[in-house]
Structure formats: structure tokens, C-alpha cells
Amino acid sequence: MSGLPQSVLFCCDYNATRSPMAEGMMKRFYGPGVYVQSAGVKSELDIDGFTIAVMHEVGVDLERHRVRSFEDMQEWGDDISTFDLIVALSPASQRQALELTRFYHLDIEYWPIMDPTGIGEGREAKLAAYRQTRDQIRDRMVSRFGPPTHNE
């Protein structure tokens, strides 16, 4: 599968780090022509402050990101089966996506992206780990969907 899908759901464990990074970059790189959302297996955490900081460095504002789980999506009326593509950024989210979509025909991809939480001692080391995760997502995104087409 190549080219831009009409709708993408990025997912990870808590929707606090990796999937919001991916959602924000996808919206920035490819514009409003693609409907993009993100979710987590759980929604117990708030958006991660280091995530906000490293995304701000590349012009993506995540300060108003609202963390949500797959369950929250269903409760709020966002039907997972309507997405063209689900990109799982963690093993747990891949399992959850496969379970929730087993009766639907949709594409699910797994991108093994490093979880930066808990890596590094001190602010600069932590920021370096989060930048590495951000850059892994960006590189995979550009490889998968092509060069950014919108206000990079």
C-alpha cells in the first residue's frame, strides 16, 4: 500500500507520547486532506511534557492534545472501522487494534518506534531520547507516505 490514505489512526500505549507525535506530524506534513487521529490502549496519563517540547521544536503544537483510549473513541462515537489505515507504534496497541478490527477489512501496520519514557538521566538526556523517537516517526512517515506536501 502506498500513497496517502484518506484517514489514519495512530496508536500506542497511552496516547501521551508516540501517537500524538505521529498525529501532529501527519497533520503538519500532509495537511487537512487526510483525517488523522490518535489513541492509546489506555488513557491514564496526560500528554507528556517532553513530547510537547520536542514537537514544538519542529513547529507542532501538542499543548491542547487530549489523551484518549480506543474505548474513549468508541464512547465518543469515533468508529475505528472507518479508518483506512491504523498505524500501531507499540506491540500492545497492535494487539488491541487487531482485536478491535478482526471483523473489518482494514490495513494495520506496525512501526516499531522506541518508547522514550524512562530513558535518560537529566533533562538533556531525556530530550535527546524524545528527539530520537520523534525522528524515527518522521523518517518512517516520510518513507511510507512520501515527502511532506503541506506547510513543512
Secondary structure, DSSP 8 states (H G I E B T S, - for coil): --S--SEEEEEESSSSSHHHHHHHHHHHHHGGGSEEEEEES---S---HHHHHHHHTTT---TT----BHHHHHHTT--GGG-SEEEESSHHHHHHHHHHTTTS--EEEE------TT--SSHHHHHHHHHHHHHHHHHHHHHHH-S--S--
